[in-house]
Amino acid sequence: MEFKTKPLKLKRTIIDCDFDSLIEDINMAFIESNEKDKAAKQIDETIKSLRNGSLHLSGIDTRNIANYYPIIVTFQNWPLGPFVYDLIRRMVNTSGLLRQSYCAPVEIWSCEELEYIEAILTNDKISPLDIPSIIRDKLNSGYGNMNIYSFLWDKRHDMLKNNKYVTGKMDEMFEVIKNQSGLTE
């Protein structure tokens, strides 16, 4: 996972329908900008370093990692319909990044979508899941070029219900609000 917090010029892209602005945003967030490596390139280099042994993870034999699931988490929501998702993946691929047979197509999630994933992974009412199995399910169900939220809502909305972890966090938040506002109920 690579996290990106820099705000994008999506306003120009969305409101003005400026395709060049979209291309700039994709390059700036995912590929390369001002000679600085961006998310896809950083993930690609990390995977190569893990595979060639120059990067080690404590407690993990990286030679046993068969597949990689690159995920870029953005602070802002991207307008990720099938066209934009496909365009980003093609641009990443054309740049020579994440093309290895052991790499799944790059996923792009917003922080908000990552919270949904957290809710699923901490839900004690469903069988144990992990991020790779969620991504495989998304890619194999015809939702490969859709955002993760659309996939979860359409195909896995049952996983978003009755989550003790999320309910507990919401209860904590409401307690803080109640205490700070002076409300009794």
C-alpha positions in Angstrom: 0.0 0.0 0.0 1.1 3.5 -0.8 -0.7 6.5 0.6 -1.1 9.8 -1.4 -2.2 12.9 0.4 -1.4 15.7 -2.1 -4.6 17.4 -3.4 -5.2 17.0 -7.1 -6.7 19.3 -9.7 -9.7 17.2 -10.1 -11.9 20.3 -10.2 -10.4 21.2 -13.6 -10.8 17.7 -14.7 -14.4 17.2 -13.5 -16.0 20.7 -13.9 -14.1 21.8 -17.1 -13.9 18.2 -18.5 -10.2 18.9 -19.1 -8.7 15.6 -20.2 -5.2 17.0 -20.1 -5.7 17.9 -16.4 -6.8 14.3 -15.8 -3.6 13.0 -17.4 -1.5 15.4 -15.3 -3.3 14.2 -12.1 -2.7 10.6 -13.0 1.0 11.2 -13.6 1.3 13.4 -10.5 -0.3 10.8 -8.2 0.6 7.5 -9.7 3.6 7.6 -12.0 6.1 10.4 -12.0 6.1 14.2 -11.5 8.9 16.7 -11.3 11.4 13.7 -11.5 10.0 12.4 -8.2 8.7 8.8 -8.1 5.0 8.5 -7.4 2.9 5.8 -6.0 3.0 3.1 -8.7 6.7 3.6 -9.2 7.3 3.4 -5.4 5.3 0.2 -5.1 7.0 -1.3 -8.2 10.5 -0.6 -6.8 9.5 -2.0 -3.4 8.3 -5.2 -4.9 11.5 -5.5 -7.0 13.6 -4.9 -3.8 11.6 -7.6 -1.9 12.0 -10.1 -4.7 15.8 -9.5 -5.2 16.4 -9.6 -1.5 17.7 -6.1 -1.0 14.7 -5.2 1.2 13.8 -7.4 4.1 10.6 -7.6 6.2 11.1 -8.7 9.8 9.6 -12.2 10.3 8.7 -12.7 6.6 10.6 -14.7 4.1 9.9 -12.6 1.0 10.9 -15.5 -1.3 7.7 -17.1 -0.3 5.5 -14.3 -1.5 3.9 -15.5 -4.7 1.6 -12.6 -5.6 1.5 -8.9 -4.9 -1.6 -6.8 -4.7 -0.6 -3.1 -5.2 -2.9 -0.6 -3.6 -2.7 3.2 -3.8 -4.8 4.9 -1.1 -5.7 8.5 -1.9 -6.9 11.2 0.4 -9.4 12.4 -2.1 -12.0 10.3 -3.9 -11.1 9.8 -7.6 -13.9 9.8 -10.2 -13.2 6.1 -10.7 -15.6 4.8 -13.3 -14.5 2.1 -15.7 -13.0 4.5 -18.2 -10.8 6.3 -15.6 -9.8 3.1 -13.8 -8.8 1.5 -17.1 -6.9 4.7 -18.2 -4.9 4.8 -14.9 -4.0 1.1 -15.2 -3.0 1.4 -18.9 -0.8 4.5 -18.1 0.9 2.7 -15.2 1.4 -0.4 -17.4 2.7 1.7 -20.4 5.2 3.3 -18.0 6.6 -0.2 -17.4 5.3 -0.3 -13.8 3.7 -3.2 -12.0 3.7 -5.4 -15.2 5.1 -8.5 -13.6 3.0 -11.7 -13.8 3.0 -11.9 -10.0 1.4 -8.4 -9.7 -2.4 -8.0 -9.6 -3.7 -4.9 -11.4 -3.2 -1.8 -9.3 -6.1 -0.9 -7.0 -7.0 2.7 -6.1 -8.8 3.3 -2.9 -9.8 6.5 -1.1 -9.2 6.7 2.7 -13.0 6.4 3.1 -13.0 3.1 1.1 -10.1 1.8 3.2 -12.3 2.4 6.3 -14.9 0.1 4.7 -12.2 -2.5 4.1 -11.2 -2.2 7.8 -14.8 -2.7 8.8 -14.9 -5.9 6.8 -11.6 -7.2 8.0 -12.6 -6.7 11.7 -16.1 -8.1 11.3 -16.5 -11.1 13.6 -19.7 -12.2 11.9 -18.0 -13.3 8.6 -15.4 -15.8 7.9 -11.9 -14.5 8.1 -10.9 -12.5 5.0 -7.8 -10.7 3.9 -7.1 -7.9 1.5 -5.8 -10.2 -1.3 -9.0 -12.3 -1.2 -11.2 -9.2 -1.4 -9.2 -7.9 -4.4 -9.3 -11.3 -6.1 -13.0 -11.5 -5.6 -13.4 -8.0 -7.1 -11.2 -8.7 -10.1 -13.0 -12.0 -10.8 -16.5 -10.7 -10.5 -16.5 -8.2 -13.4 -15.8 -5.3 -11.1 -12.1 -5.0 -11.9 -12.5 -1.4 -13.3 -14.9 -0.2 -10.7 -14.1 1.4 -7.4 -13.9 -0.9 -4.4 -17.0 0.7 -2.7 -19.2 -0.2 -5.7 -18.0 -3.7 -5.6 -18.5 -4.0 -1.9 -22.0 -2.4 -2.0 -23.2 -4.5 -5.0 -21.6 -7.8 -4.2 -20.7 -7.8 -0.5 -23.0 -5.4 1.3 -23.7 -8.1 3.9 -20.1 -7.7 5.0 -20.7 -4.0 5.9 -23.5 -4.8 8.4 -23.3 -5.4 12.2 -19.7 -4.7 12.7 -18.8 -4.6 16.4 -15.6 -2.7 15.8 -17.3 0.1 13.8 -20.2 0.2 16.1 -17.8 0.6 19.1 -16.0 3.4 17.4 -19.3 5.2 16.6 -20.4 4.7 20.2 -17.1 6.3 21.4 -17.5 9.2 19.0 -21.1 9.8 20.1 -20.0 9.7 23.8 -17.4 12.4 23.2 -20.0 14.5 21.4 -22.5 14.0 24.2 -19.9 14.9 26.8 -18.7 18.0 25.0 -22.1 19.3 24.2 -23.5 18.8 27.7 -26.3 16.6 26.5 -27.6 13.9 28.7 -29.2 11.7 26.1 
